[in-house]
Amino acid sequence: MAELTISQVARQIRLRPAAIRYYERIGLLPSAKRLSGQRRYDPTVLHRLAIIQRARQLGFTLAEIRQLFFGFRDNARPSYRWRTLAKKSLRSWMS
């Protein structure tokens, strides 16, 4: 698969390049490879960005999204991750 520039990623996911750089800087996205100083992303970054966008639309904070990606064992099913995070978020919202 061909690697994508930050502009290509931004267009496909409808997100500003600055947001993509920010997500990379805070560790929600893996560091992109560089080719002549330009970021080059593996196409799988589109999937991760879609998850980030959906979680943001649902009201999750960036800290909660970080937990979604990194706060569980590697073999934890995505449905378990979402459900656990949603319950925790709901409990903190209600208190």
N, C-alpha and C positions, 0 to 999 in steps of 0.2 A: 504494500500500500504506500502511496505517496505521502510524504509529510506535508503539513499545511502551514502556511504563514499565519501570523496573528490576524492579518486582515481577512484571510479566507475563513478562519475559525469565527471571527467576529461576525462576518456576513452570514454564515450558515446558522449560527446560534442566535443571531440578532442581539448582540451584546457589544458594548464598546470595548475596544482594545485595552483601554485603561483598566476596566474591570477584570479582564483576563490577566493582565499583568499583576493586579492587586491580588487576585486569588492565588496566583503563583507565588507571590511574595509572602503571603501568610500561610502557605503550605497546603491549600485546598487542591491545588493542581501540582503535578510534578514539574520540576524545572524542565523547561524546554531545551532541546539541543540548540546549538547555535551554528549557523552556516553563514559565513561572512558577516557576523555580527547580528544576523536576523534570527529571531526565534523560529524554530521549526517544531511543530507539534505532530505527534502521532494522532491519527484519526480517532483513536479511542478517547481523546480529550473531549470530543463532542458529547459523548455519553455522560461523562462526569459533569460537564457544564450543564447539560440538560437536567441532571439530578439536582445540582446546586440551584438552578433557576426554579425548579418545581418546589424544592424545599423552601426557598425564599417566598414563593407565592403562597405557600401554606403557613407562613409566619414563623418559620424556624430562624433562629439567629445563626450567625456564622460560627459561633462556638458550638452550637448544637449540630450544625452540619459537619463540623470537624469531628465531633463525636460519632456521627453517623458513619463516617469513613474510617476513623481510626480508633474508636472507643470500644470495639468489639473484637472477639477472636476472628481470625481470618475466615474460619469456616461458618460463621454465623450467617444465616440466611437473610437476604435483604428484607423480607417481610418481618422477621423478628427484629431487625435493627429499627425499621420504621415504627413498628408498634411500640417497642420499648421507649424510643425517643419521644414519640407522641404522648405516651402516658406520663413520662417524666415532665415534659413541657406543660401538659395540662395541669398536673399537680402543682407546679410552680406558679402557673398563671392563676389558679384558684386560691392560692394562699396569700 
